[in-house]
Amino acid sequence: MQIVEAGNFEIYNIKSNKIPIILNCNAFGSGEHETTKSCLDIISSIDLYGKKVLDIGSGTGILSFASLKKGADCAVCFDISLEACINLKENANYNCLNNIYTICSTIDAIKSNFDVIFANIYSNIILCNIKKIDDLLNKKGLLIASGINYEYNFEIRNEFTKLGYETLKTMFLEDYVTMVLKK
C-alpha cells in the first residue's frame, strides 16, 4: 500500500481486490496478531450477508468492521475496557459504518441472539462463559473462537461438543488455536 500525505490528508492507494479497513489502534486488534489474522482469514471465507454479528472483547472493532464490509447486517461489540469502546466508535466513524453498536460491559449485558459470534479472547474467559455464549448464538450459528492456548484447545472443543456443536475448522497457529464451531 502506498500512502501519500498532502496537508492534513493521508491518501491510501489500496489494492482494488481488497476490502479496506481504517484503524487508529488504541486497543487490541491491529490485524497483526496471529489470532486476529486467523479470524480475518475466516471472515474472508464465510458468507456473512444479512447476518447479525456479536464481537466478544471487540478491542478496535476490526472483526466487526470486516464482517460488516462482507455484508453482515449489524454488529454488536462489547469490551470491558472503556478506552477500547471509545477507540472502536472512532474507528467505526473512520470506516463510515453506522450499523455497529458498542457496549462497555460484560457479556451479561447482551440480551439478543446472533448468527455469528467472535470470541478472540483468553481461553479462561471463553471457558467461564460457554453457557452464556451458547444462549446468545442462534441455532445453526457459527462461533469463531480464537486466542485459545494449546492446552485449552481440547477442553473448549469438548465443552461445546457436549452442547451439540460441530467443529468445522481448527487452526493451530504459532502460539494459539482458532476454531470454527457450528451450533
GUSEMI-416116 format. One record per atom (N, C-alpha, C): y, z, x; residue in one letter. Coordinates in steps of 0.02 Angstrom, whole numbers, padded with zeros to 5 digits, always signed. Atoms other than C-alpha are relative to their C-alpha. Example, Ala and Ser with C-alpha at 12.3 -4.5 7.8 and 13.67 -1.06 7.14 Angstrom:
# GUSEMI-416116
-00059+00000+00045A;-00225+00390+00615A;+00060+00000+00045A;-00059-00003-00042S;-00053+00357+00684S;+00055+00037-00039S;
***
This chain:
# GUSEMI-416116
-00058+00000+00042M;+00000+00000+00000M;+00062+00000+00045M;-00063+00004-00037Q;+00172-00045+00064Q;+00054+00037-00040Q;-00054-00036+00032I;+00318+00071+00025I;+00066-00025+00028I;-00067+00023-00020V;+00496+00003+00028V;+00050+00051-00027V;-00052-00048+00021E;+00641+00127+00024E;+00067-00036-00003E;-00067+00029+00009A;+00812+00075-00042A;+00041+00050-00039A;-00041-00050+00033G;+00945+00203-00084G;-00043+00060-00020G;+00042-00055+00025N;+00863+00337-00192N;-00067-00024-00027N;+00061+00028+00028F;+00718+00222-00236F;-00054-00009+00052F;+00058+00019-00039E;+00544+00201-00168E;-00038-00051-00042E;+00037+00053+00035I;+00457+00040-00216I;-00069-00004+00030I;+00070+00001-00022Y;+00268+00040-00206Y;-00029-00068-00017Y;+00033+00064+00009N;+00183-00128-00182N;-00075+00013-00002N;+00070-00017+00007I;+00011-00091-00251I;-00043-00062-00012I;+00046+00055+00011K;-00143-00199-00265K;-00003-00015-00074K;-00002+00020+00070S;-00148-00297-00427S;-00062+00020-00039S;+00061-00018+00035N;-00326-00245-00468N;-00012+00075-00002N;+00006-00073+00000K;-00295-00057-00451K;+00046+00031-00052K;-00041-00037+00049I;-00227+00069-00577I;+00042+00051+00037I;-00042-00046-00039P;-00077+00160-00504P;+00005+00070-00032P;-00013-00069+00020I;-00060+00350-00515I;+00052+00027+00049I;-00054-00027-00041I;+00100+00431-00452I;-00004+00076-00002I;+00006-00072-00003L;+00089+00611-00392L;+00051+00031+00048L;-00036-00046-00043N;+00203+00743-00322N;-00046+00060+00004N;+00054-00048-00004C;+00068+00859-00259C;+00023+00070+00020C;-00013-00071-00011N;+00112+01042-00278N;-00059+00042-00023N;+00060-00034+00024A;-00061+01086-00343A;-00061-00039+00026A;+00061+00034-00021F;-00243+01040-00308F;-00009-00064-00039F;+00014+00063+00033G;-00287+00860-00346G;+00042-00057+00026G;-00038+00055-00029S;-00206+00740-00225S;-00040-00065+00001S;+00043+00059-00004G;-00354+00622-00232G;-00035-00006+00066G;+00029+00004-00067E;-00401+00655-00051E;-00065+00041+00006E;+00059-00043-00005H;-00532+00792-00078H;-00061-00036-00028H;+00060+00036+00020E;-00711+00732-00096E;-00019+00011-00073E;+00018-00012+00070T;-00734+00813-00267T;+00045-00040-00046T;-00046+00040+00041T;-00579+00729-00338T;-00018-00074+00006T;+00019+00070-00009K;-00630+00561-00263K;-00063-00016-00040K;+00062+00014+00037S;-00804+00575-00339S;+00013-00003-00075S;-00018+00002+00071C;-00730+00614-00510C;+00037-00064-00017C;-00035+00063+00011L;-00613+00465-00495L;-00048-00060+00001L;+00052+00053+00000D;-00763+00355-00450D;-00036-00002-00067D;+00034-00003+00065I;-00849+00414-00608I;+00044-00026-00055I;-00047+00024+00050I;-00694+00385-00714I;+00004-00077+00002I;-00004+00073-00007S;-00688+00207-00645S;-00060-00035-00031S;+00062+00032+00022S;-00866+00175-00704S;-00019+00016-00073S;+00019-00017+00068I;-00867+00251-00880I;+00052-00026-00050I;-00044+00023+00054D;-00793+00195-01046D;+00035+00061-00029D;-00040-00055+00026L;-00653+00313-01095L;+00043-00020-00059L;-00043+00026+00053Y;-00573+00204-01228Y;-00007+00042-00063Y;-00001-00038+00062G;-00523+00310-01377G;-00026+00071+00005G;+00029-00066-00010K;-00595+00470-01303K;+00053+00054+00005K;-00041-00060-00007K;-00521+00644-01310K;-00027+00039+00060K;+00020-00028-00064V;-00525+00724-01137V;+00028+00071+00010V;-00022-00067-00020L;-00517+00905-01078L;-00008+00004+00076L;+00000-00007-00073D;-00473+00941-00896D;+00006+00075+00016D;+00002-00072-00015I;-00525+01118-00846I;+00022+00010+00073I;-00027-00010-00068G;-00425+01179-00696G;+00034-00063+00024G;-00026+00068-00008S;-00318+01023-00702S;+00041-00012+00063S;-00041+00011-00059G;-00208+01051-00549G;+00055-00049-00012G;-00053+00049+00007T;-00094+00900-00528T;-00007-00042-00063T;+00012+00041+00059G;-00173+00814-00679G;-00031-00067+00015G;+00023+00066-00022I;-00246+00670-00580I;-00059-00027-00040I;+00058+00024+00037L;-00411+00662-00676L;+00019-00020-00072L;-00025+00017+00067S;-00322+00663-00844S;+00040-00064+00002S;-00041+00061-00006F;-00199+00530-00786F;-00045-00061+00006F;+00047+00056-00009A;-00342+00418-00729A;-00035-00015-00067A;+00034+00009+00065S;-00431+00446-00896S;+00045-00035-00051S;-00047+00031+00047L;-00277+00402-00997L;+00013-00072+00018L;-00013+00068-00022K;-00245+00248-00893K;-00062-00045-00009K;+00062+00038+00015K;-00427+00196-00926K;-00013-00003-00076K;+00006+00010+00072G;-00398+00207-01115G;-00014+00062-00042G;+00010-00061+00040A;-00426+00389-01167A;+00060+00008-00048A;-00053-00011+00050D;-00327+00433-01325D;+00048+00056+00019D;-00042-00057-00020C;-00266+00601-01262C;-00038+00043+00049C;+00030-00047-00048A;-00296+00731-01129A;+00033+00068-00010A;-00023-00069+00001V;-00282+00919-01141V;-00019+00029+00068V;+00009-00027-00067C;-00260+01003-00973C;+00016+00074-00001C;-00021-00068-00008F;-00263+01184-00930F;-00016+00024+00070F;+00006-00030-00065D;-00243+01284-00774D;+00028+00071-00006D;-00026-00068+00002I;-00215+01468-00742I;+00064+00007+00041I;-00059-00002-00043S;-00075+01426-00619S;+00060-00032-00036S;-00061+00026+00031L;+00098+01407-00695L;+00030-00056+00044L;-00026+00052-00046E;+00153+01308-00540E;-00038-00065-00009E;+00040+00061+00011A;+00009+01185-00567A;+00019-00033-00066A;-00018+00029+00066C;+00055+01163-00751C;+00068-00033+00001C;-00066+00030-00006I;+00237+01131-00710I;-00005-00065+00040I;+00009+00060-00040N;+00185+01006-00575N;-00034-00055-00040N;+00036+00048+00042L;+00066+00921-00698L;+00049-00035-00048L;-00048+00029+00047K;+00206+00895-00825K;+00047-00049+00036K;-00042+00046-00040E;+00317+00819-00689E;-00038-00064+00015E;+00040+00059-00017N;+00176+00704-00636N;-00014-00044-00061N;+00009+00038+00062A;+00145+00653-00817A;+00061-00043-00013A;-00063+00039+00008N;+00328+00600-00827N;+00003-00057+00049N;-00002+00053-00051Y;+00314+00502-00664Y;-00045-00059-00021Y;+00049+00051+00021N;+00166+00408-00741N;+00012-00025-00070N;-00019+00022+00068C;+00253+00382-00910C;-00056+00014-00050C;+00054-00020+00045L;+00113+00474-01000L;+00026+00054-00047L;-00023-00051+00048N;+00155+00567-01160N;-00055+00025-00046N;+00056-00023+00041N;-00016+00590-01239N;-00043+00050+00039N;+00032-00050-00042I;-00056+00734-01123I;+00030+00068-00016I;-00021-00067+00020Y;-00047+00918-01166Y;-00022+00050+00053Y;+00012-00047-00054T;-00035+01059-01040T;+00001+00071-00027T;+00004-00070+00020I;-00089+01239-01069I;-00010+00042+00062I;+00006-00047-00056C;-00062+01377-00942C;-00034+00062-00027C;+00039-00055+00028S;-00201+01497-00988S;-00072-00004+00027S;+00071+00003-00015T;-00388+01524-00980T;-00034-00045-00051T;+00038+00044+00044I;-00524+01424-01066I;-00001+00026-00072I;+00001-00029+00067D;-00517+01543-01215D;+00057-00026-00044D;-00057+00026+00038A;-00351+01464-01268A;-00015-00068-00032A;+00017+00067+00025I;-00437+01297-01304I;-00041+00007-00063I;+00033-00008+00065K;-00488+01279-01486K;-00023-00065-00031K;+00019+00065+00026S;-00530+01095-01506S;-00067-00022+00030S;+00061+00029-00030N;-00679+00984-01464N;+00018-00066+00034N;-00017+00056-00043F;-00685+00844-01336F;-00061-00044+00011F;+00052+00049-00015D;-00783+00687-01296D;-00020+00002+00074D;+00012-00003-00072V;-00767+00709-01107V;+00034+00063+00026V;-00029-00058-00032I;-00740+00868-01008I;-00008-00007+00075I;+00001-00003-00073F;-00694+00875-00824F;+00006+00073+00020F;-00002-00067-00028A;-00729+01036-00730A;-00007-00006+00075A;-00001+00006-00073N;-00681+01007-00549N;+00026+00067+00027N;-00019-00069-00015I;-00679+01193-00511I;-00058+00034+00037I;+00051-00037-00036Y;-00778+01326-00418Y;-00063+00010-00043Y;+00065-00008+00033S;-00963+01345-00460S;-00003+00062-00043S;+00005-00062+00037N;-00946+01526-00515N;+00040-00003-00065N;-00040+00007+00061I;-00811+01479-00641I;-00039-00041-00052I;+00042+00039+00046I;-00925+01346-00716I;-00055+00043-00029I;+00056-00043+00023L;-01070+01469-00725L;+00023+00052-00050L;-00025-00051+00046C;-00963+01602-00810C;+00023-00029-00067C;-00027+00031+00060N;-00902+01477-00940N;-00045-00052-00032N;+00046+00050+00026I;-01058+01375-00981I;+00000-00001-00077I;+00003-00003+00073K;-01065+01433-01162K;+00065-00028-00031K;-00064+00024+00026K;-00880+01400-01192K;+00007-00075+00011K;-00002+00072-00013I;-00891+01228-01109I;-00044-00037-00051I;+00046+00031+00049D;-01040+01187-01221D;+00031-00001-00070D;-00032-00003+00066D;-00943+01243-01376D;+00056-00052-00006D;-00056+00046+00002L;-00797+01129-01329L;-00019-00074+00004L;+00022+00070-00009L;-00899+00971-01294L;-00034-00026-00063L;+00031+00032+00058N;-00941+00855-01438N;-00072-00020+00014N;+00068+00025-00007K;-01121+00804-01470K;+00003-00070+00031K;+00003+00062-00038K;-01164+00659-01353K;+00059-00008+00048K;-00057+00002-00045G;-01010+00703-01250G;-00023+00004+00073G;+00015-00002-00071L;-01001+00694-01060L;+00037+00058+00033L;-00030-00051-00043L;-00970+00836-00940L;-00004-00025+00072L;-00001+00018-00070I;-00915+00788-00766I;+00019+00064+00037I;-00010-00063-00035A;-00935+00944-00659A;-00001-00013+00075A;-00005+00010-00072S;-00881+00948-00478S;+00026+00064+00032S;-00020-00061-00035G;-00835+01073-00345G;-00058+00049+00005G;+00060-00041+00002I;-01013+01138-00355I;-00029+00005+00070I;+00032-00011-00065N;-01082+01216-00197N;-00074-00019-00005N;+00071+00020+00000Y;-01255+01153-00147Y;-00045+00055-00029Y;+00045-00054+00021E;-01333+01324-00178E;+00003+00014-00075E;-00005-00010+00072Y;-01273+01324-00360Y;-00021-00062-00040Y;+00017+00063+00033N;-01325+01144-00399N;-00058+00009-00050N;+00058-00007+00044F;-01496+01187-00470F;+00015+00047-00057F;-00014-00049+00052E;-01436+01340-00565E;+00044-00028-00056E;-00044+00029+00050I;-01295+01247-00652I;-00035-00053-00041I;+00037+00051+00038R;-01404+01098-00698R;-00051+00032-00046R;+00051-00035+00039N;-01540+01216-00758N;+00030+00033-00062N;-00033-00033+00057E;-01420+01314-00870E;+00021-00051-00053E;-00019+00051+00048F;-01354+01155-00950F;-00061-00034-00030F;+00063+00028+00027T;-01531+01085-00969T;-00028+00045-00055T;+00022-00047+00052K;-01577+01242-01067K;+00038-00011-00066K;-00041+00012+00060L;-01436+01195-01188L;-00011-00071-00027L;+00016+00067+00024G;-01508+01019-01209G;+00035-00057+00035G;-00036+00052-00037Y;-01404+00923-01082Y;-00049-00041+00042Y;+00037+00047-00043E;-01471+00772-00988E;+00044-00014+00061E;-00036+00017-00061T;-01421+00745-00807T;-00002-00075+00010T;-00005+00072-00008L;-01359+00566-00793L;+00010-00020+00073L;-00015+00017-00069K;-01300+00572-00613K;+00014+00063+00039K;-00015-00054-00046T;-01296+00691-00466T;+00021-00032+00066T;-00027+00028-00062M;-01189+00650-00315M;+00004+00057+00051M;-00003-00050-00054F;-01220+00751-00156F;+00052-00024+00051F;-00056+00016-00044L;-01057+00747-00060L;-00009+00037+00066L;+00005-00034-00065E;-01022+00815+00114E;-00008+00076-00009E;+00002-00073+00009D;-00991+00994+00055D;-00015+00022-00071D;+00006-00018+00070Y;-01007+00989-00135Y;-00045-00048-00038Y;+00039+00042+00045V;-01103+00916-00281V;+00043-00017-00060V;-00031+00021+00062T;-01034+00816-00426T;-00055-00025-00045T;+00053+00022+00046M;-01139+00789-00581M;+00030-00023-00066M;-00018+00024+00067V;-01126+00696-00745V;-00056+00021-00046V;+00048-00026+00048L;-01213+00781-00890L;+00018-00025-00070L;-00011+00022+00069K;-01235+00717-01068K;-00029+00050-00048K;+00022-00049+00049K;-01247+00835-01214K;-00047-00032-00051K;
***
